[in-house]
Amino acid sequence: MSAFLGISHFEFYSKCCINKCLKLGSPPLLLEIYHTAEFRFNPNQAHLNQLIKAFTEGITNQLMGCYVGSLMQDPILLVRVYGQMTELFMDRDKEMEMFRVLHKHGCGPELYCSFTNGICYEFVKGVVLDDTLLRQPSVYRLIATEMGKIHSIKSGETGNSSPVLWSRLSQFLNLVQSSDAPEQQKSSAHVEAPSLKIIIKEMEELKSHLTHINSPVVLCHNDLLTKNVIYNQEEGAVKFIDYEYADFNYQAYDIGNHFNEFAGINNVDSSLYPSCELQFDWLTAYLESFKWFNGMDSTVTKKEVLELYAQVCKFSLVSILGRPVVKLAKYKCQTNVLEKIMRVAHDVLSL
């Protein structure tokens, strides 16, 4: 139905929510957000130059930038509208907690406000990382340094500091296994993935081995794709964005998961996985940062780099094995969302 209207399924549902708010007599959504963030402009003329730019769109969220005047020069507010049913595999309260903690330490944007199905936060200036920038020594060392800083944030500020890795993977597995409908199983058959029996067996073997590896539990981003790194060339800095999966986890997992991103997500090319030379350089910059922010001598030995390298190689396997599980879980939620949209289509069109 929404494709017939020329807009995406997610935008279709989001417009429904916003329109309902307006029909109920609420002030216009964007003006309310601007007032919350204390932007200085004349509300009587805001409609003349108030603009919206869609940045990303997907099953987990839709991201829109709201600004007055010039997109490049004036302040921008980001509004993220959550995808339907994403609460099944994302802790939105934890995400907002991560926003506050990371902003407090100068590692992330300010969270301005939240609403029923989304949040509003500060825009981070810079460019989204691409595969070329990812491999530039001056840039990947910045990423390593920033990760070392985030990994140094103490657990006392966020409550529970147990590693989230195994419980989160179990959560995704349960979502995939909970589908008993034959039509859903058939519709997801084209999603390339090993059988669940094989995944579960190998996951248990990895868990049995990796729990005996002494990788520190630290505050991790847990989803450091290239699109989640913003590079500001003028300031010579990077910032990580999107904290939907941020939580305490194994240090080596966060690094290994990032290294896997070098090879791609959907079209994986293992030849693009970082070379040993790149990894050693990356890990050296990381350890220098991690030790410095923990108040230690930042001198890094070859032995320390090799020990971390071995741990990262092992934990990167969990990241690779977990990808098909996450993909299947999200596919299932997407299928349920489309069915829900079709049920409310008549109500939306009558708004």
C-alpha positions in Angstrom: 0.0 0.0 0.0 2.7 2.5 1.0 4.7 1.7 -2.1 1.7 2.7 -4.2 1.8 6.1 -2.5 5.4 6.6 -3.5 6.9 6.5 0.1 8.6 3.9 2.1 6.8 1.5 4.5 8.6 3.2 7.4 7.9 6.7 6.3 4.3 5.7 5.8 3.9 4.6 9.4 5.9 7.5 10.8 3.7 10.0 9.0 0.7 8.3 10.5 2.1 8.9 14.0 2.9 12.5 13.4 -0.4 13.3 11.7 -2.3 11.8 14.7 -0.4 14.1 17.0 -1.3 17.1 15.0 -4.9 16.0 14.7 -5.1 15.8 18.5 -4.2 19.5 18.8 -0.6 19.1 19.8 1.8 21.9 18.7 3.6 21.2 15.5 6.2 18.5 16.2 9.3 20.3 14.8 8.5 23.6 16.6 8.1 21.7 19.8 11.5 20.0 19.3 13.2 23.3 18.5 11.8 24.9 21.6 13.0 22.0 23.7 16.5 22.4 22.4 16.3 26.2 23.0 17.0 27.2 19.4 16.8 30.9 18.8 14.5 31.8 16.0 11.2 33.5 15.3 8.5 30.9 15.5 6.1 33.1 13.5 8.4 32.8 10.4 9.7 29.3 11.0 7.5 27.9 8.3 9.2 30.0 5.7 12.6 28.4 5.9 12.2 25.4 8.1 13.5 22.3 6.4 13.8 18.6 6.9 16.4 16.3 5.4 16.1 12.5 5.6 19.5 10.9 6.4 18.9 7.2 6.8 15.9 4.9 6.7 15.6 1.3 7.7 13.8 -1.3 9.8 15.5 -0.1 13.1 14.8 3.6 12.6 14.4 6.6 10.4 16.7 9.6 10.9 15.8 13.1 9.9 17.7 16.3 10.2 15.7 19.5 11.1 17.2 22.9 10.5 16.4 26.5 9.9 18.3 28.3 7.1 21.4 26.5 5.7 22.0 22.8 6.2 25.8 23.3 6.2 26.0 26.5 8.3 23.1 26.5 10.8 22.4 24.3 13.8 20.8 21.0 13.1 18.6 18.8 15.2 18.4 15.0 14.5 15.1 13.3 15.0 15.2 9.5 15.1 11.9 7.7 14.8 12.1 4.1 16.0 11.1 1.2 13.9 8.1 -0.8 14.9 8.9 -3.9 17.1 12.6 -3.0 17.4 12.0 -3.0 21.2 12.1 -6.8 20.9 15.9 -6.6 20.4 16.9 -3.1 21.6 16.8 -1.6 25.0 15.8 2.0 24.3 16.3 3.1 28.0 19.8 1.8 27.8 20.4 3.6 24.6 19.4 7.0 26.2 21.6 6.1 29.2 24.5 5.6 26.8 23.8 9.0 25.2 24.1 10.8 28.5 27.2 9.0 29.7 29.1 9.3 26.4 28.1 13.0 26.1 29.3 13.6 29.6 32.8 12.3 28.7 32.9 14.3 25.4 32.5 11.2 23.3 29.0 11.8 21.9 26.3 14.3 21.0 23.8 15.7 23.5 20.4 14.1 23.9 17.8 16.8 23.9 14.6 14.9 24.5 12.7 11.7 23.9 9.2 11.0 22.9 7.0 7.9 22.6 8.6 6.4 19.5 11.9 8.3 19.2 14.5 10.7 20.3 15.9 14.1 19.4 19.7 14.9 19.7 22.6 17.0 18.6 24.0 16.7 15.1 27.7 15.7 14.9 29.6 17.7 12.2 31.8 15.8 9.8 31.5 13.1 7.1 30.4 9.5 7.5 33.4 7.2 7.1 33.9 5.3 3.9 36.1 2.3 3.0 38.9 4.5 1.8 39.0 6.7 5.0 38.8 3.6 7.1 42.2 2.4 5.9 44.0 5.7 6.2 46.5 5.5 9.1 45.7 9.1 10.3 42.0 8.2 10.5 42.1 4.6 11.8 44.5 5.8 14.6 41.9 8.4 15.6 39.2 5.6 15.7 41.5 3.4 17.8 42.2 6.4 20.2 38.5 7.2 20.5 37.6 3.6 21.2 40.3 3.5 23.9 38.8 6.5 25.5 35.3 5.1 25.5 36.6 1.7 26.9 38.1 3.6 29.8 34.7 4.9 31.1 34.1 3.3 34.4 31.2 1.0 35.2 30.0 3.0 38.2 28.2 5.4 35.9 26.0 2.9 34.2 24.9 0.3 36.7 25.3 -3.3 35.5 28.7 -4.0 34.0 28.3 -7.7 33.0 29.2 -8.5 29.4 26.2 -8.4 27.2 27.5 -10.6 24.4 26.0 -14.0 25.2 22.7 -12.8 26.6 22.2 -10.6 23.5 23.0 -13.4 21.1 20.6 -15.6 23.0 17.9 -12.9 22.7 18.3 -12.8 18.9 18.3 -16.6 18.7 15.1 -16.7 20.6 13.5 -14.2 18.3 14.4 -16.4 15.3 13.2 -19.6 16.9 9.9 -18.1 18.1 8.5 -18.1 14.6 6.3 -21.1 14.2 4.3 -19.7 11.3 5.0 -21.8 8.1 4.5 -18.8 5.9 7.1 -16.8 7.8 9.6 -19.7 7.7 9.1 -20.0 4.0 9.4 -16.2 3.4 12.7 -16.1 5.2 14.2 -19.1 3.4 16.0 -16.9 0.9 18.0 -15.2 3.7 21.4 -16.8 3.4 22.5 -18.3 6.7 23.7 -21.6 8.2 21.1 -23.8 9.9 20.2 -22.7 13.5 21.4 -26.0 14.8 24.9 -25.4 13.4 24.9 -21.8 14.7 23.8 -22.7 18.2 26.4 -25.6 18.4 29.2 -23.4 17.2 28.1 -20.5 19.5 28.2 -22.8 22.5 31.7 -24.0 21.5 32.9 -20.4 21.2 31.4 -19.4 24.5 33.0 -22.3 26.3 36.4 -21.3 25.0 36.2 -17.5 25.1 34.9 -17.3 28.7 38.3 -18.5 29.8 40.1 -15.8 27.9 40.9 -12.8 30.1 39.5 -10.0 28.0 38.5 -7.0 30.1 34.9 -6.1 30.3 34.6 -2.4 29.2 32.0 0.0 27.9 31.7 -0.9 24.2 29.9 0.6 21.2 29.3 -3.0 19.8 28.2 -1.8 16.3 31.1 0.2 14.9 30.2 0.2 11.2 31.8 2.7 8.9 28.4 4.6 8.9 28.6 4.9 12.7 31.9 6.8 12.6 31.9 10.6 11.8 35.2 12.1 10.7 35.8 15.8 11.2 38.9 16.7 9.1 39.0 20.3 10.3 39.2 19.2 13.9 41.3 16.1 13.3 38.8 14.0 15.3 36.3 11.2 15.0 33.1 10.6 17.0 31.0 7.4 17.2 27.3 7.6 16.7 24.2 5.4 17.2 24.3 3.7 20.6 21.5 1.2 20.1 23.8 -1.7 21.0 26.2 0.1 23.3 26.7 -1.6 26.6 29.4 -3.3 28.6 31.1 -6.1 26.7 34.4 -7.8 26.1 37.1 -5.4 24.9 38.4 -7.8 22.3 34.9 -8.3 20.9 34.4 -4.6 20.2 37.7 -4.4 18.4 37.2 -7.6 16.5 33.7 -6.6 15.4 35.1 -3.4 14.0 37.9 -5.2 12.1 35.2 -7.4 10.5 33.6 -4.3 9.1 36.7 -3.7 6.9 35.5 -6.7 4.8 32.0 -5.4 4.4 28.6 -6.4 5.7 26.3 -7.6 2.9 28.9 -8.3 0.3 31.8 -9.7 2.3 35.2 -9.7 0.8 37.6 -11.4 3.1 40.6 -10.0 1.2 39.7 -6.6 2.6 40.1 -7.7 6.2 42.9 -5.6 7.8 46.4 -6.9 7.4 48.5 -7.9 10.4 50.5 -4.7 9.9 47.4 -2.5 10.0 46.0 -4.4 13.0 49.3 -4.1 14.9 49.4 -0.3 14.2 45.7 0.1 15.1 46.1 -1.9 18.4 49.2 0.1 19.4 47.3 3.3 19.0 44.4 1.8 20.9 46.5 0.6 23.8 48.3 3.9 24.1 44.9 5.6 24.5 43.4 3.0 26.8 46.4 3.1 29.1 46.6 6.9 29.1 42.9 7.4 29.9 43.2 4.8 32.7 46.0 6.8 34.3 48.8 4.4 33.3 52.1 4.7 31.6 51.1 4.9 27.9 54.2 3.0 26.7 53.1 -0.1 24.8 55.2 -3.2 24.4 55.2 -5.7 21.5 54.0 -8.4 24.0 50.9 -6.4 24.9 50.0 -5.8 21.3 50.4 -9.5 20.4 48.3 -10.6 23.4 45.5 -8.3 22.4 45.8 -9.3 18.8 45.3 -13.0 19.7 42.2 -12.1 21.8 40.7 -10.0 19.0 41.2 -12.7 16.4 39.2 -15.1 18.6 36.4 -12.8 19.5 36.0 -11.7 15.9 34.7 -15.2 15.2 31.7 -14.5 17.4 30.9 -11.3 15.5 31.0 -13.3 12.2 28.8 -16.1 13.5 26.3 -13.7 15.1 25.6 -11.8 11.8 23.2 -14.3 10.2 21.3 -14.6 13.5 20.9 -10.8 13.8 19.9 -10.6 10.1 17.2 -13.3 10.5 15.8 -11.7 13.6 15.5 -8.3 11.9 14.0 -9.9 8.9 11.3 -11.5 11.0 10.5 -8.1 12.7 10.4 -6.4 9.3 7.9 -9.0 8.1 5.7 -8.4 11.1 5.9 -4.6 10.6 4.7 -4.8 7.0 1.8 -6.9 8.1 0.9 -4.3 10.7 1.2 -1.5 8.2 -1.3 -3.1 5.9 -3.8 -3.5 8.8 -3.6 0.2 9.6 -3.5 1.4 6.0 -7.2 2.3 5.9 -6.9 4.5 9.1 -3.8 6.3 7.8 -5.4 7.2 4.5 -8.4 8.7 6.3 -6.3 11.2 8.3 
